Structures are given as C-alpha cells and as structure tokens.
C-alpha cells in the first residue's frame, strides 16, 4: 500500500508510432503479432513508476498532396511486451476504432483526427501498442500520439 499520494511527474506526448505504407497489416485482434515494429507498433512505454494514459490520438498524414488514406480499423492494445513477438497472454485489446478514408494534405479541407479516450493507469514498463487492419495507402501514414503522464 502506498504511503504517499501519487502525482504525475513527467507529462509526455509521443508520436513515435507511425503506420506507413510499408507496415505489415495485422488482420486479427487477439493481441498476437509477429513483432513489435513489423505488424504492431510501439506507441508508449510507461516509466519506472507506471503511467496514466489519458488518450490516444490517431491522425492521418500525407506525404503527397491530396492523397487518400485507406479505410481501415485501428486497434489499441495494452501489453507487457516491449519488443519481439506479442501473444494473446501478454497483449490485450483495449479498443478498436473505424478509420474512414480521408484525403490528406489538402488546401481547403482539414483531415479529422480520431481520439480514443483511455483514462487508465498502467504499471511500470507496460506499453501501449497499435495496429491497423489494412496496409496504409501509398504516400500516406497514420500517426499514433499517446497523451500520458509518467509517475
């Protein structure tokens, strides 16, 4: 039992997880994947005292003007794995969300990010992972930004 109140020490906003056209689609949602960085991406790792995960934001991005993304399903997982293959015993689906096709990098219409509320605490060393059911379209990608605070 804690003897002192626990307050957030280090606010973090990460966008290290990017789903590119070269990423391998993960067509299942049971938590098992070939390897972190291949078909499931590392978005956040909790610090040495754990972390509070406020939300995850998915944002479509284009590297060429007026390019449409592929409609797909994004999946957010909580995991004890930090590298290598994941299994359905160490990686658990938090939420799925539909990601409609959007035309990125336009001159008059903005893209719409997708916010996934979490509001949870995870233990030290645990990770937030994400995957997409389909490969990203050429010249597009999805950024996964985790808004969190390490304790």
Beta strands, then each sheet from edge to edge (+ up, - down):
strand 1: 10-19
strand 2: 41-45
strand 3: 51-62
strand 4: 67-68
strand 5: 72-79
strand 6: 91-99
strand 7: 103-104
strand 8: 114-122
strand 9: 127-132
strand 10: 140-150
sheet 1: 1+ 10- 3+ 8-
sheet 2: 2+ 9- 5+ 6-
sheet 3: 4+ 7-
end
